[in-house]
Amino acid sequence: MAIVFNADEIFELAIRIENNGAAFYRKAAGLQSDTKNQKFLESLAHMEDQHQKIFTEMRTTLTQKDKDPKVFDPYDEVSQYLAAMADTMGGEGSPSVADSLTGEETLEDILRTAVGLEKDAILFYLGIKDLIPSKSGQDRIDEIIRQERRHVAQLSNLLEKLKTK
């Protein structure tokens, strides 16, 4: 049996991933001794919060067809499966990545990790896009991918600014 998701379920996943990303930056901020670095990382957590709001808003614009279940799921196992995927995909804000922070990381190390995680998230969404029927909101996943690409660009620019200081 093929695994098929609808766009609503993927937005649920994306929102959780963004929440995990914010938790990553908040943990990194809490481990920094430099107040300036703490505030900077908190601002990145806020950026992830904003991305979460964008995805939540995008989710509210889905049609009923985009929300219709693709499989019979009386025990809400699809949501549980998607939550597990979000938490273990190894990409943006995976709790295991946040848990691996020791406080010894430099701001540059954290940003380099974050860029890699964002890239992993893009690859993840590109792969999962094939699991959504084209008539069930596949184009919405393209918007998530565009948002993630913007995250990579933003973080890469911040990383470059750090390197030139």
C-alpha positions as CSV (number, residue, x, y, z in Angstrom):
1,M,0.0,0.0,0.0
2,A,1.3,3.4,-0.9
3,I,1.6,6.2,1.6
4,V,-0.4,9.2,0.6
5,F,-0.9,12.4,2.6
6,N,-3.1,15.5,2.0
7,A,-1.9,19.1,2.0
8,D,-3.5,19.7,5.4
9,E,-1.4,16.9,7.0
10,I,1.8,18.3,5.4
11,F,1.1,21.8,6.8
12,E,0.6,20.2,10.2
13,L,4.0,18.6,9.7
14,A,5.6,21.9,8.6
15,I,4.1,23.8,11.6
16,R,5.6,21.2,13.9
17,I,9.0,21.4,12.2
18,E,9.0,25.2,12.6
19,N,8.1,24.8,16.3
20,N,11.0,22.5,16.7
21,G,13.2,25.0,14.9
22,A,12.2,27.7,17.3
23,A,13.0,25.3,20.2
24,F,16.5,24.7,18.7
25,Y,17.3,28.4,18.7
26,R,15.8,29.0,22.2
27,K,17.9,26.2,23.6
28,A,21.0,27.5,21.8
29,A,20.2,31.0,23.2
30,G,19.9,29.6,26.7
31,L,23.4,28.1,26.4
32,Q,25.1,31.3,25.3
33,S,26.9,33.4,27.9
34,D,27.1,36.5,25.7
35,T,23.9,38.5,26.0
36,K,24.2,39.8,22.4
37,N,24.4,36.2,21.1
38,Q,21.4,35.2,23.3
39,K,19.3,38.0,21.8
40,F,20.4,37.2,18.3
41,L,19.4,33.5,18.7
42,E,16.1,34.6,20.3
43,S,15.5,36.7,17.2
44,L,16.0,33.6,15.1
45,A,13.6,31.7,17.3
46,H,11.1,34.5,16.7
47,M,11.7,34.2,12.9
48,E,10.8,30.5,13.2
49,D,7.7,31.5,15.1
50,Q,6.8,33.8,12.2
51,H,7.3,31.0,9.7
52,Q,5.0,28.9,11.8
53,K,2.4,31.6,11.6
54,I,2.8,31.8,7.9
55,F,2.2,28.1,7.5
56,T,-0.7,28.2,9.9
57,E,-2.3,31.0,7.7
58,M,-1.6,29.0,4.6
59,R,-3.2,26.0,6.2
60,T,-6.4,28.0,6.8
61,T,-6.7,28.7,3.1
62,L,-6.8,25.0,2.1
63,T,-10.0,23.8,0.4
64,Q,-12.0,20.9,1.8
65,K,-10.5,18.7,-0.9
66,D,-7.0,19.6,0.4
67,K,-8.1,18.4,3.8
68,D,-10.0,15.3,2.9
69,P,-8.2,12.2,4.3
70,K,-6.5,10.0,1.8
71,V,-6.8,6.9,4.0
72,F,-9.2,5.6,6.6
73,D,-7.7,6.7,10.0
74,P,-10.0,6.1,12.9
75,Y,-7.2,6.3,15.5
76,D,-5.5,9.5,14.1
77,E,-2.4,7.5,13.3
78,V,-1.5,9.7,10.3
79,S,-1.1,12.7,12.7
80,Q,1.0,10.6,15.1
81,Y,3.1,9.4,12.2
82,L,3.7,12.9,10.8
83,A,4.6,14.1,14.3
84,A,7.2,11.3,14.6
85,M,8.5,12.2,11.1
86,A,8.9,15.9,12.1
87,D,10.7,15.0,15.3
88,T,13.1,12.4,13.7
89,M,13.7,13.6,10.2
90,G,17.1,14.9,11.1
91,G,16.3,18.3,9.6
92,E,15.3,21.7,10.8
93,G,15.0,21.9,14.5
94,S,14.9,18.2,15.2
95,P,14.7,17.8,19.0
96,S,17.7,15.5,18.9
97,V,19.8,18.3,17.3
98,A,18.7,20.7,20.0
99,D,19.5,18.1,22.6
100,S,23.0,17.7,21.2
101,L,23.9,21.3,21.9
102,T,26.5,21.6,24.7
103,G,27.0,25.3,25.0
104,E,30.5,25.1,23.6
105,E,29.2,25.9,20.1
106,T,30.1,29.3,18.6
107,L,27.4,31.4,17.0
108,E,29.0,30.5,13.6
109,D,28.7,26.8,14.5
110,I,25.0,27.2,15.4
111,L,24.3,29.1,12.1
112,R,26.2,26.5,10.0
113,T,24.2,23.8,11.7
114,A,21.0,25.7,11.1
115,V,21.7,26.2,7.4
116,G,22.3,22.4,7.0
117,L,19.1,21.7,8.8
118,E,17.1,24.0,6.6
119,K,18.7,22.3,3.5
120,D,17.7,18.9,5.0
121,A,14.1,20.2,5.4
122,I,14.0,21.3,1.8
123,L,15.1,17.8,0.7
124,F,12.5,16.3,3.0
125,Y,9.7,18.3,1.5
126,L,10.9,17.6,-2.0
127,G,10.7,13.9,-1.2
128,I,7.4,14.1,0.6
129,K,5.8,16.1,-2.2
130,D,5.5,12.9,-4.2
131,L,3.3,11.5,-1.5
132,I,0.6,14.1,-2.1
133,P,-1.7,13.7,-5.1
134,S,-1.4,16.7,-7.5
135,K,-5.1,17.5,-7.0
136,S,-4.8,17.5,-3.2
137,G,-2.6,20.6,-2.7
138,Q,0.8,19.5,-4.0
139,D,1.3,23.1,-5.2
140,R,1.0,24.2,-1.5
141,I,4.1,22.1,-0.7
142,D,6.0,24.2,-3.3
143,E,5.2,27.2,-1.2
144,I,6.6,25.5,1.9
145,I,9.8,24.7,-0.1
146,R,10.0,28.4,-1.2
147,Q,9.8,29.5,2.4
148,E,12.5,27.0,3.5
149,R,14.7,28.3,0.6
150,R,14.2,31.8,2.0
151,H,15.3,30.6,5.4
152,V,18.5,29.1,3.9
153,A,19.2,32.5,2.2
154,Q,18.6,34.5,5.3
155,L,20.7,32.2,7.5
156,S,23.5,32.1,4.9
157,N,23.6,35.9,4.8
158,L,23.8,36.1,8.6
159,L,26.6,33.5,8.5
160,E,28.5,35.5,5.9
161,K,28.2,38.7,8.0
162,L,29.6,36.8,11.0
163,K,32.6,35.6,8.9
164,T,33.4,39.1,7.7
165,K,33.5,40.6,11.2
